[in-house]
Amino acid sequence: MNETEELKSIIYGARNAVFFGGAGVSTGSGIPDFRGSGGLYTSSDEEERPETILSGTYLCRYPEKFFKYYKTHMIYPDAHPNMAHIALAELECARHLSAVVTQNIDGLHTAAGSGNVLELHGSVGRNFCTCCGKESAFVYYGGRRSSALRKMRENGPSRRCAVRRGA
């Protein structure tokens, strides 16, 4: 039995298999990974490190820079699920897979049809105000700050702002 056949046997025989994956799954959809060759963290030409720009503190202090970076480096509206996403969704549908646990934020596992997706780092498709907690879809207004971001920048974090409190 070759390795592929052995893996199939293990998956089809499992009672509660879970897939745990990350950026490598979505590279086939044209989304670069973070730390690999040509990845977001290794090929950035920004003055500041991507880890700094993508922090809650940076968002509160420099919202225009944060959203510019977020829009150009984190959102891939033309990306579609690839064969790996689809195969995992099919395994879940056939009850050979209980869940997909992913570090990806692109939403492609859900788009492929997986129903039980645990996104460890959230999703670009779900965004929350760090002041009031209200959820909204990502909308970029060309550099205009929302009133909540303006308030955070002018007055500092609210007591409820977990990001700025370091929670």
C-alpha positions, -999 to +999 in steps of 0.1 A: +000+000+000+015+034-010+013+065+012-017+079-005-037+047-001-026+044+035-037+080+042-071+073+025-075+042+047-068+062+079-092+090+070-120+068+058-116+046+089-115+074+114-145+082+136-136+118+143-109+132+120-100+169+121-080+188+095-055+214+109-040+236+082-027+270+074-014+292+046-002+263+024-037+254+016-046+287+001-014+293-018-030+272-046-057+299-048-031+326-054-029+339-018+007+341-005+017+326+028+032+346+056+067+332+062+076+313+031+097+324+002+079+354-012+055+354+017+040+385+033+065+387+062+096+379+041+090+400+010+075+432+025+088+465+012+071+484+040+091+506+063+076+488+093+073+451+098+039+435+088+035+421+123+036+457+136+012+470+110-013+443+116-014+448+154-044+463+172-021+491+186-011+501+151-048+501+140-057+524+168-028+548+162-025+548+124-059+536+110-053+549+075-020+531+072-034+500+088-064+498+064-043+506+033-020+477+042-049+455+051-067+462+018-036+456-004-020+427+015-048+408+033-078+408+010-079+387-022-114+392-037-106+372-068-094+341-049-115+310-051-114+276-033-089+252-048-089+214-050-077+211-014-105+232+000-130+213-021-116+179-011-119+188+026-155+200+021-163+167+003-147+147+032-168+166+057-200+160+036-192+123+035-188+123+073-151+114+071-141+148+086-156+164+117-140+199+114-115+221+096-093+241+119-074+267+100-050+296+106-062+311+073-083+343+073-095+341+037-128+322+042-121+298+014-128+267+034-164+280+040-167+291+004-158+255-006-187+241+014-171+231+047-196+237+075-176+232+106-147+256+101-128+270+131-108+300+120-081+306+147-072+341+135-107+352+124-117+360+089-114+391+066-151+385+061-160+393+097-149+425+113-157+440+147-154+475+161-129+473+189-149+500+209-185+487+207-180+452+194-205+457+166-199+433+136-197+446+101-185+435+067-152+449+056-157+482+038-129+505+029-138+542+026-107+554+009-089+567+040-119+582+058-118+571+094-150+558+111-161+578+141-151+549+164-115+549+150-114+587+152-125+585+189-099+558+197-072+579+180-082+611+198-092+598+232-073+566+235-089+532+240-123+529+257-125+506+287-141+480+264-113+481+238-096+448+244-071+453+216-056+484+232-058+470+267-036+441+255-063+415+263 
